[in-house]
Amino acid sequence: MMKFNTLFAINVFIMTSQQTHLKASFEKVDLKPPLDWTAGESLFPFKVIAGYNANLSEYDHQTWADYVLGECKKYDSCTSCISNQATNSGSTGGRFWFGYSFSGGATSPADYKRNPDVTDSIAYTISGENSQVVEEI
C-alpha cells in the first residue's frame, strides 16, 4: 500500500507540474534597437537548456523566433529564450540563425548584452504569475 501511495503522489505531482507549464505564457523582452542582442552572463552558459541553429534561407527573423520559442515551451524548466542571426565562428564561417532556451526565471533587458556581430534578436520571457524565479537544483 505504501508503494501505491508514493506512486500516486508522484504521478499527481508530475501531472500538476505539466499542467502548470502548459498554461505558462511568454512575452517579448523589450530589447531596444538596434536588435544586436545576445544572452548576457546571467544566462549564458550556465542556464542554457538547449541551443539551436539553422541556415538563413530556412527562416526569417520572426519565424525563427517562433521556432525557438516553440522549442523552449517543450521544456518545463524553460523560462526564456533568445533568437538571432550571427556569424558562425567555427568551421566554415558564414551567417546562420542561432537560438537558446534558458532556465532560471523571468528575464529583462538587463540579462542581455549587445554584440555588433548579431542582428535580428528577439527574446521571450515567461510572463504573469509564472514569472517568479525558478529554484536551481
Z-matrix of the N, CA and C atoms (Angstrom, degrees):
N
C 1 1.459
C 2 1.528 1 110.88
N 3 1.336 2 116.67 1 -35.45
C 4 1.454 3 120.66 2 179.77
C 5 1.527 4 110.55 3 -62.70
N 6 1.329 5 117.52 4 -40.74
C 7 1.456 6 121.00 5 179.63
C 8 1.526 7 110.21 6 -62.84
N 9 1.330 8 117.15 7 -42.03
C 10 1.456 9 121.19 8 179.62
C 11 1.526 10 110.36 9 -61.00
N 12 1.333 11 117.68 10 -47.19
C 13 1.466 12 121.50 11 -179.34
C 14 1.524 13 111.04 12 -61.60
N 15 1.317 14 116.88 13 -41.73
C 16 1.460 15 120.97 14 179.55
C 17 1.522 16 110.03 15 -65.25
N 18 1.324 17 117.64 16 -47.37
C 19 1.462 18 121.06 17 179.20
C 20 1.521 19 111.15 18 -62.79
N 21 1.328 20 116.95 19 -40.41
C 22 1.451 21 120.74 20 178.50
C 23 1.528 22 110.50 21 -61.71
N 24 1.317 23 116.83 22 -45.85
C 25 1.471 24 121.18 23 179.83
C 26 1.531 25 110.96 24 -62.47
N 27 1.314 26 117.75 25 -41.28
C 28 1.461 27 121.38 26 178.88
C 29 1.525 28 110.04 27 -64.34
N 30 1.330 29 117.64 28 -44.39
C 31 1.465 30 120.71 29 179.60
C 32 1.519 31 111.99 30 -63.53
N 33 1.313 32 118.07 31 -40.69
C 34 1.461 33 121.23 32 177.86
C 35 1.522 34 109.70 33 -63.63
N 36 1.329 35 117.81 34 -42.45
C 37 1.461 36 121.58 35 178.71
C 38 1.528 37 110.72 36 -61.52
N 39 1.322 38 117.42 37 -45.81
C 40 1.467 39 121.63 38 -179.39
C 41 1.522 40 110.11 39 -63.57
N 42 1.308 41 118.15 40 -46.00
C 43 1.465 42 120.77 41 -179.36
C 44 1.520 43 110.92 42 -63.69
N 45 1.314 44 118.26 43 -40.78
C 46 1.460 45 121.93 44 178.72
C 47 1.518 46 110.40 45 -65.04
N 48 1.315 47 117.42 46 -43.17
C 49 1.462 48 121.24 47 179.10
C 50 1.516 49 110.59 48 -61.90
N 51 1.317 50 117.48 49 -44.01
C 52 1.451 51 120.90 50 -179.37
C 53 1.521 52 110.88 51 -66.61
N 54 1.315 53 117.86 52 -40.54
C 55 1.454 54 120.54 53 179.51
C 56 1.521 55 110.36 54 -64.80
N 57 1.325 56 117.28 55 -40.93
C 58 1.456 57 120.51 56 177.86
C 59 1.514 58 110.16 57 -59.92
N 60 1.333 59 117.29 58 -44.01
C 61 1.452 60 120.27 59 -178.35
C 62 1.522 61 111.27 60 -66.51
N 63 1.314 62 117.90 61 -37.28
C 64 1.452 63 120.42 62 179.68
C 65 1.524 64 111.18 63 -61.84
N 66 1.316 65 117.60 64 -27.62
C 67 1.456 66 121.91 65 179.93
C 68 1.527 67 112.20 66 -85.63
N 69 1.329 68 117.93 67 -9.89
C 70 1.457 69 121.17 68 -177.81
C 71 1.523 70 110.15 69 -61.34
N 72 1.311 71 114.87 70 139.48
C 73 1.460 72 119.12 71 175.68
C 74 1.524 73 108.81 72 -120.59
N 75 1.308 74 114.95 73 155.93
C 76 1.451 75 121.58 74 -177.80
C 77 1.524 76 109.16 75 -123.34
N 78 1.311 77 115.62 76 151.86
C 79 1.457 78 121.47 77 175.31
C 80 1.525 79 108.74 78 -133.61
N 81 1.328 80 115.20 79 156.15
C 82 1.464 81 119.18 80 178.56
C 83 1.521 82 110.01 81 -67.74
N 84 1.328 83 115.19 82 140.55
C 85 1.457 84 120.87 83 171.87
C 86 1.530 85 106.13 84 -78.50
N 87 1.299 86 117.56 85 138.12
C 88 1.464 87 122.56 86 -175.98
C 89 1.535 88 110.56 87 -79.19
N 90 1.334 89 115.44 88 76.67
C 91 1.470 90 121.10 89 177.46
C 92 1.525 91 108.36 90 -87.25
N 93 1.311 92 117.10 91 124.87
C 94 1.461 93 122.16 92 -176.76
C 95 1.522 94 111.34 93 -80.97
N 96 1.340 95 117.69 94 145.67
C 97 1.468 96 121.24 95 175.95
C 98 1.530 97 110.23 96 -63.43
N 99 1.303 98 116.85 97 153.55
C 100 1.459 99 127.16 98 -3.15
C 101 1.533 100 110.44 99 -69.95
N 102 1.319 101 115.93 100 150.49
C 103 1.469 102 120.96 101 -174.80
C 104 1.530 103 110.99 102 -84.38
N 105 1.330 104 113.57 103 63.87
C 106 1.469 105 122.45 104 -178.43
C 107 1.531 106 110.63 105 -110.35
N 108 1.311 107 116.37 106 45.66
C 109 1.459 108 122.63 107 -173.01
C 110 1.530 109 111.81 108 -100.65
N 111 1.318 110 114.75 109 147.61
C 112 1.456 111 122.76 110 173.26
C 113 1.529 112 107.90 111 -139.73
N 114 1.310 113 116.68 112 169.71
C 115 1.476 114 120.12 113 -179.24
C 116 1.520 115 110.78 114 -64.99
N 117 1.315 116 115.78 115 136.64
C 118 1.455 117 121.68 116 176.32
C 119 1.522 118 111.77 117 -86.03
N 120 1.320 119 114.73 118 -178.73
C 121 1.471 120 121.14 119 -176.29
C 122 1.522 121 113.63 120 -63.72
N 123 1.329 122 117.86 121 -23.39
C 124 1.468 123 119.41 122 178.64
C 125 1.527 124 111.67 123 -70.34
N 126 1.346 125 116.97 124 -17.18
C 127 1.463 126 121.66 125 -179.21
C 128 1.527 127 113.42 126 -112.70
N 129 1.308 128 115.42 127 -43.88
C 130 1.464 129 120.34 128 -170.90
C 131 1.520 130 110.80 129 -107.92
N 132 1.316 131 119.75 130 128.88
C 133 1.458 132 128.90 131 6.21
C 134 1.529 133 114.33 132 -100.04
N 135 1.316 134 118.36 133 -5.38
C 136 1.465 135 121.43 134 -167.18
C 137 1.523 136 115.62 135 -69.35
N 138 1.315 137 118.53 136 -25.65
C 139 1.468 138 120.17 137 -177.37
C 140 1.526 139 112.62 138 -106.85
N 141 1.339 140 117.01 139 11.29
C 142 1.465 141 120.86 140 179.36
C 143 1.522 142 110.16 141 -69.36
N 144 1.319 143 116.54 142 129.24
C 145 1.456 144 122.71 143 172.94
C 146 1.522 145 109.26 144 -93.38
N 147 1.338 146 115.59 145 -46.52
C 148 1.465 147 120.26 146 -178.52
C 149 1.519 148 109.46 147 -156.54
N 150 1.326 149 115.14 148 155.85
C 151 1.458 150 122.08 149 176.42
C 152 1.516 151 109.62 150 -121.98
N 153 1.331 152 116.37 151 152.01
C 154 1.462 153 122.29 152 -175.55
C 155 1.525 154 108.74 153 -137.33
N 156 1.331 155 116.42 154 154.09
C 157 1.459 156 120.53 155 172.43
C 158 1.518 157 109.21 156 -154.02
N 159 1.328 158 115.25 157 158.58
C 160 1.469 159 121.23 158 -179.84
C 161 1.522 160 108.82 159 -158.73
N 162 1.309 161 115.51 160 159.30
C 163 1.462 162 121.21 161 174.37
C 164 1.529 163 109.55 162 -67.86
N 165 1.309 164 116.65 163 146.16
C 166 1.465 165 120.88 164 -179.84
C 167 1.521 166 112.60 165 -58.09
N 168 1.319 167 117.23 166 -33.76
C 169 1.464 168 120.79 167 -176.42
C 170 1.533 169 113.20 168 -69.60
N 171 1.323 170 118.12 169 -13.56
C 172 1.457 171 121.53 170 -176.08
C 173 1.532 172 114.91 171 -85.48
N 174 1.336 173 117.77 172 -18.60
C 175 1.465 174 122.11 173 -174.55
C 176 1.519 175 110.29 174 -146.96
N 177 1.336 176 116.13 175 164.66
C 178 1.461 177 120.50 176 161.50
C 179 1.530 178 105.92 177 -108.75
N 180 1.323 179 117.82 178 179.30
C 181 1.471 180 118.53 179 -172.34
C 182 1.533 181 112.91 180 -61.29
N 183 1.332 182 118.44 181 -36.54
C 184 1.465 183 119.68 182 -178.57
C 185 1.534 184 112.07 183 -77.73
N 186 1.329 185 118.11 184 -40.68
C 187 1.468 186 118.41 185 179.24
C 188 1.525 187 110.56 186 -67.52
N 189 1.335 188 117.52 187 -32.32
C 190 1.468 189 119.91 188 175.50
C 191 1.529 190 109.79 189 -68.24
N 192 1.318 191 117.72 190 -43.70
C 193 1.468 192 120.60 191 177.89
C 194 1.526 193 110.64 192 -61.05
N 195 1.331 194 117.01 193 -40.17
C 196 1.464 195 120.95 194 177.73
C 197 1.529 196 110.92 195 -62.81
N 198 1.329 197 116.22 196 -40.85
C 199 1.468 198 120.19 197 178.75
C 200 1.536 199 110.41 198 -62.55
N 201 1.332 200 117.06 199 -48.92
C 202 1.471 201 120.80 200 -178.73
C 203 1.526 202 110.64 201 -61.96
N 204 1.332 203 117.54 202 -42.14
C 205 1.463 204 120.54 203 177.39
C 206 1.524 205 110.68 204 -62.29
N 207 1.318 206 117.19 205 -41.77
C 208 1.466 207 120.40 206 177.14
C 209 1.518 208 112.42 207 -60.40
N 210 1.318 209 116.63 208 -39.77
C 211 1.467 210 120.53 209 176.93
C 212 1.527 211 110.68 210 -66.73
N 213 1.316 212 116.80 211 -41.56
C 214 1.466 213 121.56 212 177.83
C 215 1.526 214 110.62 213 -56.95
N 216 1.321 215 116.31 214 -43.72
C 217 1.468 216 120.79 215 -176.95
C 218 1.526 217 113.03 216 -65.82
N 219 1.310 218 117.62 217 -13.25
C 220 1.467 219 121.01 218 177.57
C 221 1.530 220 111.88 219 -76.29
N 222 1.319 221 117.52 220 -14.74
C 223 1.465 222 122.41 221 -178.60
C 224 1.520 223 109.66 222 -106.46
N 225 1.319 224 116.74 223 125.42
C 226 1.462 225 120.30 224 177.52
C 227 1.521 226 111.81 225 -58.98
N 228 1.327 227 117.55 226 -31.19
C 229 1.456 228 120.94 227 -175.91
C 230 1.523 229 113.59 228 -87.79
N 231 1.325 230 118.34 229 -3.47
C 232 1.462 231 120.22 230 -176.91
C 233 1.523 232 110.50 231 -76.43
N 234 1.325 233 115.43 232 124.48
C 235 1.458 234 120.75 233 180.00
C 236 1.528 235 113.06 234 -122.03
N 237 1.338 236 117.37 235 -5.58
C 238 1.459 237 120.40 236 175.54
C 239 1.522 238 109.61 237 -163.68
N 240 1.331 239 114.82 238 162.83
C 241 1.459 240 119.99 239 176.43
C 242 1.519 241 108.96 240 -155.83
N 243 1.323 242 115.41 241 160.32
C 244 1.455 243 121.33 242 175.76
C 245 1.514 244 108.80 243 -139.61
N 246 1.316 245 115.58 244 144.89
C 247 1.460 246 121.99 245 175.19
C 248 1.518 247 107.76 246 -130.66
N 249 1.331 248 116.18 247 147.76
C 250 1.453 249 120.46 248 177.59
C 251 1.523 250 110.42 249 -165.60
N 252 1.316 251 114.73 250 176.97
C 253 1.456 252 123.00 251 176.80
C 254 1.528 253 107.12 252 -113.83
N 255 1.343 254 116.43 253 134.89
C 256 1.463 255 119.48 254 -178.70
C 257 1.521 256 109.69 255 -155.43
N 258 1.321 257 115.39 256 169.64
C 259 1.453 258 121.66 257 177.15
C 260 1.513 259 109.38 258 -82.18
N 261 1.322 260 116.46 259 132.63
C 262 1.455 261 121.72 260 175.81
C 263 1.526 262 107.83 261 -72.12
N 264 1.310 263 116.35 262 117.61
C 265 1.469 264 120.17 263 -178.47
C 266 1.524 265 111.74 264 -80.13
N 267 1.315 266 117.02 265 -7.22
C 268 1.464 267 121.14 266 -178.78
C 269 1.512 268 112.46 267 -91.11
N 270 1.272 269 115.27 268 -162.64
C 271 1.464 270 129.30 269 -176.70
C 272 1.524 271 117.71 270 -9.25
N 273 1.313 272 118.03 271 -83.83
C 274 1.468 273 121.07 272 -170.42
C 275 1.510 274 114.00 273 -95.42
N 276 1.304 275 118.77 274 -6.17
C 277 1.455 276 119.89 275 -174.99
C 278 1.512 277 110.16 276 70.94
N 279 1.322 278 116.98 277 -153.25
C 280 1.453 279 120.93 278 -178.76
C 281 1.513 280 111.28 279 85.36
N 282 1.330 281 115.63 280 162.63
C 283 1.466 282 120.67 281 -179.27
C 284 1.517 283 110.47 282 -97.78
N 285 1.333 284 114.80 283 143.05
C 286 1.454 285 123.34 284 -178.16
C 287 1.515 286 109.20 285 -142.94
N 288 1.322 287 116.33 286 165.85
C 289 1.454 288 122.34 287 168.43
C 290 1.525 289 107.88 288 -83.13
N 291 1.330 290 116.47 289 137.33
C 292 1.462 291 122.62 290 175.91
C 293 1.521 292 108.49 291 -129.93
N 294 1.312 293 116.12 292 152.62
C 295 1.451 294 120.63 293 176.63
C 296 1.517 295 110.33 294 -157.68
N 297 1.317 296 115.36 295 154.01
C 298 1.466 297 121.76 296 178.63
C 299 1.522 298 109.20 297 -140.40
N 300 1.313 299 115.49 298 146.35
C 301 1.460 300 121.17 299 170.94
C 302 1.523 301 107.63 300 -112.86
N 303 1.343 302 115.71 301 147.32
C 304 1.463 303 121.72 302 -172.43
C 305 1.523 304 111.74 303 -132.81
N 306 1.309 305 115.45 304 154.33
C 307 1.464 306 123.09 305 170.17
C 308 1.524 307 107.53 306 -104.56
N 309 1.333 308 116.86 307 177.80
C 310 1.454 309 120.40 308 170.90
C 311 1.507 310 116.69 309 110.70
N 312 1.314 311 118.89 310 0.53
C 313 1.454 312 120.20 311 177.72
C 314 1.511 313 113.01 312 107.79
N 315 1.317 314 114.65 313 -178.96
C 316 1.464 315 121.22 314 -178.04
C 317 1.521 316 110.72 315 -64.00
N 318 1.338 317 115.20 316 150.48
C 319 1.459 318 120.91 317 177.94
C 320 1.521 319 110.12 318 -119.33
N 321 1.323 320 114.54 319 165.44
C 322 1.469 321 122.79 320 177.34
C 323 1.528 322 106.79 321 -136.90
N 324 1.324 323 118.40 322 175.14
C 325 1.462 324 119.34 323 177.91
C 326 1.536 325 113.75 324 -55.04
N 327 1.325 326 117.17 325 -26.59
C 328 1.469 327 120.45 326 179.57
C 329 1.531 328 112.81 327 -64.82
N 330 1.327 329 117.80 328 -17.86
C 331 1.466 330 121.73 329 179.65
C 332 1.525 331 112.65 330 -86.98
N 333 1.323 332 117.00 331 0.63
C 334 1.459 333 121.96 332 -177.68
C 335 1.524 334 109.09 333 -122.96
N 336 1.330 335 116.19 334 157.49
C 337 1.461 336 120.50 335 179.27
C 338 1.522 337 109.59 336 -134.68
N 339 1.299 338 114.76 337 157.03
C 340 1.466 339 120.67 338 -179.74
C 341 1.526 340 110.51 339 -80.33
N 342 1.344 341 114.79 340 147.15
C 343 1.458 342 122.22 341 176.98
C 344 1.528 343 106.16 342 -143.97
N 345 1.329 344 118.07 343 116.85
C 346 1.468 345 119.97 344 -174.85
C 347 1.529 346 114.36 345 -63.94
N 348 1.321 347 118.35 346 -14.10
C 349 1.462 348 121.42 347 179.31
C 350 1.534 349 112.37 348 -88.75
N 351 1.316 350 116.95 349 -3.41
C 352 1.465 351 122.51 350 -174.34
C 353 1.529 352 109.78 351 -105.92
N 354 1.348 353 116.61 352 143.40
C 355 1.467 354 121.92 353 173.57
C 356 1.527 355 108.86 354 -137.47
N 357 1.314 356 115.65 355 169.12
C 358 1.466 357 123.38 356 171.68
C 359 1.531 358 114.31 357 58.50
N 360 1.306 359 117.36 358 36.53
C 361 1.467 360 120.94 359 -178.34
C 362 1.518 361 112.19 360 -74.17
N 363 1.335 362 115.22 361 135.15
C 364 1.462 363 122.30 362 171.60
C 365 1.526 364 106.38 363 -138.23
N 366 1.328 365 116.11 364 127.89
C 367 1.467 366 120.95 365 177.81
C 368 1.519 367 109.08 366 -121.68
N 369 1.318 368 115.19 367 145.36
C 370 1.460 369 122.51 368 175.39
C 371 1.523 370 108.89 369 -123.92
N 372 1.322 371 115.13 370 148.66
C 373 1.457 372 121.31 371 176.33
C 374 1.518 373 109.60 372 -135.75
N 375 1.303 374 115.10 373 152.34
C 376 1.461 375 120.39 374 177.37
C 377 1.527 376 108.04 375 -62.50
N 378 1.311 377 116.99 376 144.17
C 379 1.466 378 119.60 377 -173.33
C 380 1.517 379 111.96 378 -126.62
N 381 1.312 380 114.15 379 170.49
C 382 1.460 381 121.43 380 175.21
C 383 1.500 382 113.40 381 65.84
N 384 1.334 383 115.34 382 -144.65
C 385 1.472 384 120.92 383 -175.74
C 386 1.521 385 111.74 384 -66.78
N 387 1.340 386 117.79 385 -12.85
C 388 1.463 387 121.43 386 179.72
C 389 1.523 388 111.91 387 -87.99
N 390 1.314 389 119.69 388 3.61
C 391 1.454 390 121.57 389 -169.31
C 392 1.516 391 115.14 390 -89.13
N 393 1.318 392 119.31 391 3.84
C 394 1.453 393 119.75 392 179.50
C 395 1.529 394 109.97 393 -66.22
N 396 1.332 395 114.77 394 155.49
C 397 1.456 396 120.36 395 -179.51
C 398 1.523 397 109.59 396 -65.79
N 399 1.305 398 114.65 397 134.59
C 400 1.465 399 121.15 398 179.72
C 401 1.516 400 108.55 399 -85.01
N 402 1.318 401 117.22 400 133.41
C 403 1.457 402 121.87 401 178.08
C 404 1.517 403 110.17 402 -65.17
N 405 1.311 404 116.36 403 134.54
C 406 1.460 405 121.53 404 175.97
C 407 1.526 406 108.63 405 -86.32
N 408 1.311 407 116.11 406 138.02
C 409 1.470 408 119.91 407 178.46
C 410 1.511 409 109.11 408 -104.89
